[in-house]
Amino acid sequence: MDFSMEKPTLPKGTRDFGPAQMAKRQFILNHIRQVFQTYGFLPLETPAMENLSTLTGKYGEEGDQLLFKILNSGDFLKEADTTLMGNRDSKSLASVISEKGLRYDLTVPFARYVVMNRHDITFPFKRYQIQPVWRADRPQKGRYREFYQCDADVVGTDSLLCEAEIILMITEVFQRLNIADYTIKLNHRGILTGLAEVAHAQANESSLFVAIDKLDKIGEDKVRDELLTRGIDREGIERVFSVLNFKGTTADKQSFLQTQFAASPNGQKGLREVAEVLMLLQRYGGTAEHVEFDLALARGLSYYTGCIFEVKINHVAIGSVSGGGRYDNLTGMFGMPGVSGVGFSFGVDRLYDALEELAAFPQETTRSTTVLLAHFDEATRTFALGAAARLRARGIATEVYPDLVKIKKQLEFADKKKVRFTVVIGADELTSGQLTVKTMETGEQQKMTLEELIQRLG
Amino acid sequence: MDFSMEKPTLPKGTRDFGPAQMAKRQFILNHIRQVFQTYGFLPLETPAMENLSTLTGKYGEEGDQLLFKILNSGDFLKEADTTLMGNRDSKSLASVISEKGLRYDLTVPFARYVVMNRHDITFPFKRYQIQPVWRADRPQKGRYREFYQCDADVVGTDSLLCEAEIILMITEVFQRLNIADYTIKLNHRGILTGLAEVAHAQANESSLFVAIDKLDKIGEDKVRDELLTRGIDREGIERVFSVLNFKGTTADKQSFLQTQFAASPNGQKGLREVAEVLMLLQRYGGTAEHVEFDLALARGLSYYTGCIFEVKINHVAIGSVSGGGRYDNLTGMFGMPGVSGVGFSFGVDRLYDALEELAAFPQETTRSTTVLLAHFDEATRTFALGAAARLRARGIATEVYPDLVKIKKQLEFADKKKVRFTVVIGADELTSGQLTVKTMETGEQQKMTLEELIQRLG
């Protein structure tokens, strides 16, 4: 290294994904993609850059501040206001010298796409989208400035079949990822609204939901204090916790709530829809084994209008790896009302970390090329070229060590690159056609012909 | 639409890829990816943002101006120089208020990755990378501000096996993409240098290469004029064109150049290496049928130091869809000398356009979900749910129309979504188990059981 030059670095909060991580990420994403496709979801990709007019005001004030903005190209200061510059008014100047930003999530670009293509889209429209998003957040463990989102949404129908299929898809993804111990939490906005009604807290609905959302983190006592501060009376709080603390099966909860919500049409609707989703799930032959009717699940409050989901992998550090729900007004932000839909997303980084923690990545994701052909000289390398061509023709990932170097170096290479099998081709092999195939994992060696090796791996 | 709101738009030069385009793009990219993997290349992904110190100065002055820069987050003007602002000095101010940019290509991020991970990488390192890049270029037909690059490189070896494998990979990709009429142009930097020597134009080498590069576009006469202006004498120009205009087979060209380059070690080396690549290709059992030894191929000049490739699909508008070559100093820009490698890339947008023009996309890329189950009422929809579950369990992409609507609407949906088969489930089907399967393409209908349908599609 010429240290007169600064060593290159990565921007804070960003990562390279080298081959080893890519293999594991692709394992996750390929399964998710396959499941999405099996259920009729089709892929969409939108550009990294969106107009700031598309992004701004969609994520609250805090979100706006986390948008990465792109400097206008060329002479961006030409039109800039001298006063703004003189006052060092970064915020106002930004809107003059920058008109594009990096996408913050996949929902707003999807809504924009639906609005722009509303005449060509066939509704109900099932799309999935797996792309990175960017947030100028303070980086910390498990929080990055660039990370992948992985969303699936159905828009243009309010059929609860979609909710049942989301549960089926989650179940199938987890089965493929070898994750057995997880919980799909299910709740409904109507039930939360019913809860506010029961507590006579309709006016404080969102305070109530925000507080409930924190139960896991701060505990019941602090939530009670917060609710008092927010103007909900003691009797209301008692009624809220008599519901939230109710223990029992889904059926128990349903019949308990029937009584509680006797006078709440919202609560009734929530109960009815949750029951229908569970019935449809059964008709699909799906299992409700992992489903928990969780009356305290409040996720993101204002956005969702129907069922709400959250998936937790049990007994791992950051278990919440998926979530979603039904909304009534995806494209209202762009002046197109009445588009109802339901969507959910997987957190790829969290799934990755959870699979590492559970040691659940299959062996195949830790191996790279299948066969390395090692050789002693020009003649044996020439033999290797023909053998490589035949292996590759069967789709078997194969390398010939490119240089004429000592066998030891070639085997070290195979070991470090985590090749599955190494075949050392010597003069004997040239004449006999019997190859020695070494399984790198175990060190075990076996004699076989090229044809036999192809049969075994092809 | 509420037209009090501005209709959302896309930033200039960017595109959405809807399901129809995605299916075709994935067809191309999956084949490329599979071929790369079969040859032992492993995936790498780098972040969209790089430090501007990593990017600046790597693409020439013109390239620097095409970088998309990210505005520093927070109060970016805090430290800004009042004079720069007062002078409206956009260029100098940019370096103060922006420290990150979007990647311009995949080569510089790859070089950065190699330097940062040099102690962990197993060399020779074969990586491929398929990611978008961004350039603040003036958008025009076929030129976008966000587009995908698709690179494969081997670094850490100067073995010509790599060059031969590049030809093999290109051949295999084209075979999988159903493209038969194409040419892999092959030349060598040494041959171009030899040509400069023969023309006594060593001092004007790069002018010579730039002019030769334009032959296709502006023709021989104008290139001759340009060379004269650049100070190459008439005799030299004659010698250049006696080589460039030489017609014949590869063997003819090789023996002709042997004489021409008798006194040029660079030219000799170029000839020797081209011959070795072709010999290795033959030993791999590969075909040289599409390979053309093109003495006028000069691509990108200064960067390449060995073989140079360019692939042209014949008889389409924009035929040049792939190119690359050997370089000696990938990471020199970051102070790590001596990393030799060879790489090439596919132009995904151009391949896409060429396949459209040749109508070479296979049928499967124009279809979406495989089976739609249509129904008349609650009872038939319930039957459909169970059937969908069984089809999906075999990996067959299946949808149940979610709402209880008229059959006509469901069939229109199937037609517009380009579903392959529609199964209309009526009361008869419920009792007989004989389903009517309609092939949407042909309108043909066939009776079969669910099991038979699964057998046929699974």
Chai-1 contact restraints between the chains, C-beta under 6 A:
chainA,res_idxA,chainB,res_idxB,connection_type,confidence,min_distance_angstrom,max_distance_angstrom,comment,restraint_id
A,M1,B,G335,contact,1.0,0.0,6.0,A-B,restraint_1
A,M1,B,M336,contact,1.0,0.0,6.0,A-B,restraint_2
A,D2,B,G335,contact,1.0,0.0,6.0,A-B,restraint_3
A,M5,B,G335,contact,1.0,0.0,6.0,A-B,restraint_4
A,P8,B,T54,contact,1.0,0.0,6.0,A-B,restraint_5
A,P8,B,R112,contact,1.0,0.0,6.0,A-B,restraint_6
A,P8,B,V115,contact,1.0,0.0,6.0,A-B,restraint_7
A,P8,B,F334,contact,1.0,0.0,6.0,A-B,restraint_8
A,P11,B,M49,contact,1.0,0.0,6.0,A-B,restraint_9
A,P11,B,N51,contact,1.0,0.0,6.0,A-B,restraint_10
A,P11,B,K100,contact,1.0,0.0,6.0,A-B,restraint_11
A,T14,B,P47,contact,1.0,0.0,6.0,A-B,restraint_12
A,T14,B,M49,contact,1.0,0.0,6.0,A-B,restraint_13
A,D16,B,T46,contact,1.0,0.0,6.0,A-B,restraint_14
A,D16,B,Y113,contact,1.0,0.0,6.0,A-B,restraint_15
A,F17,B,E45,contact,1.0,0.0,6.0,A-B,restraint_16
A,P19,B,L42,contact,1.0,0.0,6.0,A-B,restraint_17
A,M22,B,P43,contact,1.0,0.0,6.0,A-B,restraint_18
A,Q37,B,A397,contact,1.0,0.0,6.0,A-B,restraint_19
A,T38,B,R392,contact,1.0,0.0,6.0,A-B,restraint_20
A,T38,B,A397,contact,1.0,0.0,6.0,A-B,restraint_21
A,G40,B,T369,contact,1.0,0.0,6.0,A-B,restraint_22
A,G40,B,E399,contact,1.0,0.0,6.0,A-B,restraint_23
A,L42,B,P19,contact,1.0,0.0,6.0,A-B,restraint_24
A,L42,B,S368,contact,1.0,0.0,6.0,A-B,restraint_25
A,P43,B,M22,contact,1.0,0.0,6.0,A-B,restraint_26
A,E45,B,F17,contact,1.0,0.0,6.0,A-B,restraint_27
A,T46,B,D16,contact,1.0,0.0,6.0,A-B,restraint_28
A,P47,B,T14,contact,1.0,0.0,6.0,A-B,restraint_29
A,P47,B,E146,contact,1.0,0.0,6.0,A-B,restraint_30
A,M49,B,P11,contact,1.0,0.0,6.0,A-B,restraint_31
A,M49,B,T14,contact,1.0,0.0,6.0,A-B,restraint_32
A,N51,B,P11,contact,1.0,0.0,6.0,A-B,restraint_33
A,T54,B,P8,contact,1.0,0.0,6.0,A-B,restraint_34
A,F68,B,I70,contact,1.0,0.0,6.0,A-B,restraint_35
A,K69,B,L71,contact,1.0,0.0,6.0,A-B,restraint_36
A,I70,B,F68,contact,1.0,0.0,6.0,A-B,restraint_37
A,L71,B,K69,contact,1.0,0.0,6.0,A-B,restraint_38
A,L71,B,L71,contact,1.0,0.0,6.0,A-B,restraint_39
A,L71,B,S98,contact,1.0,0.0,6.0,A-B,restraint_40
A,S73,B,A136,contact,1.0,0.0,6.0,A-B,restraint_41
A,D75,B,S90,contact,1.0,0.0,6.0,A-B,restraint_42
A,F76,B,S90,contact,1.0,0.0,6.0,A-B,restraint_43
A,L77,B,R88,contact,1.0,0.0,6.0,A-B,restraint_44
A,L77,B,S90,contact,1.0,0.0,6.0,A-B,restraint_45
A,M85,B,M85,contact,1.0,0.0,6.0,A-B,restraint_46
A,R88,B,L77,contact,1.0,0.0,6.0,A-B,restraint_47
A,S90,B,D75,contact,1.0,0.0,6.0,A-B,restraint_48
A,S90,B,F76,contact,1.0,0.0,6.0,A-B,restraint_49
A,S90,B,L77,contact,1.0,0.0,6.0,A-B,restraint_50
A,S98,B,L71,contact,1.0,0.0,6.0,A-B,restraint_51
A,K100,B,P11,contact,1.0,0.0,6.0,A-B,restraint_52
A,R112,B,P8,contact,1.0,0.0,6.0,A-B,restraint_53
A,Y113,B,D16,contact,1.0,0.0,6.0,A-B,restraint_54
A,V115,B,P8,contact,1.0,0.0,6.0,A-B,restraint_55
A,T122,B,K416,contact,1.0,0.0,6.0,A-B,restraint_56
A,T122,B,K417,contact,1.0,0.0,6.0,A-B,restraint_57
A,P124,B,P402,contact,1.0,0.0,6.0,A-B,restraint_58
A,A136,B,S73,contact,1.0,0.0,6.0,A-B,restraint_59
A,E146,B,P47,contact,1.0,0.0,6.0,A-B,restraint_60
A,T157,B,P402,contact,1.0,0.0,6.0,A-B,restraint_61
A,T157,B,D403,contact,1.0,0.0,6.0,A-B,restraint_62
A,S159,B,P402,contact,1.0,0.0,6.0,A-B,restraint_63
A,S159,B,D403,contact,1.0,0.0,6.0,A-B,restraint_64
A,L161,B,P402,contact,1.0,0.0,6.0,A-B,restraint_65
A,C162,B,P402,contact,1.0,0.0,6.0,A-B,restraint_66
A,R283,B,T382,contact,1.0,0.0,6.0,A-B,restraint_67
A,R283,B,L385,contact,1.0,0.0,6.0,A-B,restraint_68
A,Y284,B,L385,contact,1.0,0.0,6.0,A-B,restraint_69
A,Y284,B,A389,contact,1.0,0.0,6.0,A-B,restraint_70
A,G285,B,G386,contact,1.0,0.0,6.0,A-B,restraint_71
A,G285,B,A389,contact,1.0,0.0,6.0,A-B,restraint_72
A,F334,B,P8,contact,1.0,0.0,6.0,A-B,restraint_73
A,G335,B,M1,contact,1.0,0.0,6.0,A-B,restraint_74
A,G335,B,D2,contact,1.0,0.0,6.0,A-B,restraint_75
A,G335,B,M5,contact,1.0,0.0,6.0,A-B,restraint_76
A,M336,B,M1,contact,1.0,0.0,6.0,A-B,restraint_77
A,S368,B,L42,contact,1.0,0.0,6.0,A-B,restraint_78
A,T369,B,G40,contact,1.0,0.0,6.0,A-B,restraint_79
A,T382,B,R283,contact,1.0,0.0,6.0,A-B,restraint_80
A,L385,B,R283,contact,1.0,0.0,6.0,A-B,restraint_81
A,L385,B,Y284,contact,1.0,0.0,6.0,A-B,restraint_82
A,G386,B,G285,contact,1.0,0.0,6.0,A-B,restraint_83
A,A389,B,Y284,contact,1.0,0.0,6.0,A-B,restraint_84
A,A389,B,G285,contact,1.0,0.0,6.0,A-B,restraint_85
A,R392,B,T38,contact,1.0,0.0,6.0,A-B,restraint_86
A,A397,B,Q37,contact,1.0,0.0,6.0,A-B,restraint_87
A,A397,B,T38,contact,1.0,0.0,6.0,A-B,restraint_88
A,E399,B,G40,contact,1.0,0.0,6.0,A-B,restraint_89
A,P402,B,P124,contact,1.0,0.0,6.0,A-B,restraint_90
A,P402,B,T157,contact,1.0,0.0,6.0,A-B,restraint_91
A,P402,B,S159,contact,1.0,0.0,6.0,A-B,restraint_92
A,P402,B,L161,contact,1.0,0.0,6.0,A-B,restraint_93
A,P402,B,C162,contact,1.0,0.0,6.0,A-B,restraint_94
A,D403,B,T157,contact,1.0,0.0,6.0,A-B,restraint_95
A,D403,B,S159,contact,1.0,0.0,6.0,A-B,restraint_96
A,K416,B,T122,contact,1.0,0.0,6.0,A-B,restraint_97
A,K417,B,T122,contact,1.0,0.0,6.0,A-B,restraint_98
